[in-house]
Amino acid sequence: MVTVVRRSDCSHGVLAVAAIRALADVLSVPIRVREIAVESEEDARANRCLGSPTVLINGKDVEPTARGLTSFGTT
């Protein structure tokens, strides 16, 4: 599963979801995209949001160097 964690006003999150869906279509890969809105630092920590948007695949950040980070937030 692909999860996009973002603030509700984050236009980059909308673009990320569109890009993920387009790539899945090109590759003919069925995927499920889940969007989670974070509005507080607590939400960000609970959903492992390092910044808006954060893209997770099966719960892991798509950016390998970010996987060990814990500086969660909504910026």
C-alpha positions as a LaTeX table, in Angstrom:
\begin{tabular}{lrrr}
\hline
Residue & $x$ (\AA) & $y$ (\AA) & $z$ (\AA) \\
\hline
Met1 & 0.00 & 0.00 & 0.00 \\
Val2 & 1.14 & 3.54 & $-0.76$ \\
Thr3 & 0.34 & 6.17 & 1.84 \\
Val4 & 0.62 & 9.89 & 1.24 \\
Val5 & 0.72 & 11.86 & 4.47 \\
Arg6 & 0.15 & 15.57 & 4.00 \\
Arg7 & $-1.40$ & 18.74 & 5.27 \\
Ser8 & $-4.80$ & 19.38 & 3.74 \\
Asp9 & $-3.50$ & 22.59 & 2.11 \\
Cys10 & $-0.41$ & 20.93 & 0.56 \\
Ser11 & $-0.66$ & 21.15 & $-3.22$ \\
His12 & 2.44 & 18.97 & $-3.57$ \\
Gly13 & 0.51 & 16.16 & $-1.91$ \\
Val14 & $-2.13$ & 16.32 & $-4.62$ \\
Leu15 & 0.62 & 16.18 & $-7.25$ \\
Ala16 & 2.31 & 13.25 & $-5.49$ \\
Val17 & $-0.90$ & 11.22 & $-5.51$ \\
Ala18 & $-1.45$ & 11.98 & $-9.19$ \\
Ala19 & 2.14 & 10.97 & $-10.05$ \\
Ile20 & 1.86 & 7.73 & $-8.08$ \\
Arg21 & $-1.39$ & 6.80 & $-9.82$ \\
Ala22 & 0.04 & 7.71 & $-13.26$ \\
Leu23 & 3.14 & 5.58 & $-12.67$ \\
Ala24 & 1.04 & 2.65 & $-11.53$ \\
Asp25 & $-1.06$ & 2.96 & $-14.70$ \\
Val26 & 2.03 & 3.05 & $-16.93$ \\
Leu27 & 3.46 & 0.00 & $-15.19$ \\
Ser28 & 0.06 & $-1.74$ & $-15.09$ \\
Val29 & 0.51 & $-2.27$ & $-11.37$ \\
Pro30 & $-2.60$ & $-2.29$ & $-9.22$ \\
Ile31 & $-2.05$ & $-0.13$ & $-6.16$ \\
Arg32 & $-4.02$ & 1.27 & $-3.30$ \\
Val33 & $-3.24$ & 4.87 & $-2.39$ \\
Arg34 & $-4.28$ & 6.02 & 1.06 \\
Glu35 & $-4.20$ & 9.70 & 1.92 \\
Ile36 & $-3.82$ & 10.87 & 5.49 \\
Ala37 & $-4.32$ & 14.52 & 6.43 \\
Val38 & $-2.14$ & 15.83 & 9.25 \\
Glu39 & $-3.05$ & 19.10 & 10.90 \\
Ser40 & $-0.92$ & 19.03 & 14.04 \\
Glu41 & 2.51 & 17.97 & 15.21 \\
Glu42 & 0.83 & 15.12 & 17.09 \\
Asp43 & $-0.79$ & 13.91 & 13.85 \\
Ala44 & 2.59 & 14.16 & 12.13 \\
Arg45 & 4.31 & 12.02 & 14.78 \\
Ala46 & 1.51 & 9.45 & 14.77 \\
Asn47 & 1.70 & 9.09 & 10.97 \\
Arg48 & 5.51 & 9.36 & 10.54 \\
Cys49 & 5.23 & 12.59 & 8.52 \\
Leu50 & 8.67 & 14.14 & 8.03 \\
Gly51 & 7.20 & 16.96 & 5.95 \\
Ser52 & 4.27 & 17.49 & 3.68 \\
Pro53 & 3.95 & 15.37 & 1.66 \\
Thr54 & 5.55 & 12.20 & 2.98 \\
Val55 & 5.18 & 9.10 & 0.82 \\
Leu56 & 5.30 & 5.71 & 2.50 \\
Ile57 & 5.25 & 2.30 & 0.86 \\
Asn58 & 4.15 & $-0.45$ & 3.22 \\
Gly59 & 4.91 & 1.92 & 6.09 \\
Lys60 & 8.45 & 2.80 & 4.96 \\
Asp61 & 9.49 & 6.20 & 3.64 \\
Val62 & 10.30 & 6.12 & $-0.08$ \\
Glu63 & 13.46 & 8.08 & 0.74 \\
Pro64 & 15.89 & 5.51 & 2.18 \\
Thr65 & 17.93 & 8.12 & 4.05 \\
Ala66 & 14.78 & 9.36 & 5.80 \\
Arg67 & 13.79 & 6.00 & 7.26 \\
Gly68 & 15.72 & 6.47 & 10.50 \\
Leu69 & 14.69 & 10.08 & 11.07 \\
Thr70 & 12.31 & 11.08 & 13.82 \\
Ser71 & 11.98 & 14.81 & 13.20 \\
Phe72 & 8.29 & 14.54 & 12.34 \\
Gly73 & 6.33 & 17.66 & 11.50 \\
Thr74 & 3.91 & 19.29 & 9.11 \\
Thr75 & 6.26 & 21.69 & 7.29 \\
\hline
\end{tabular}
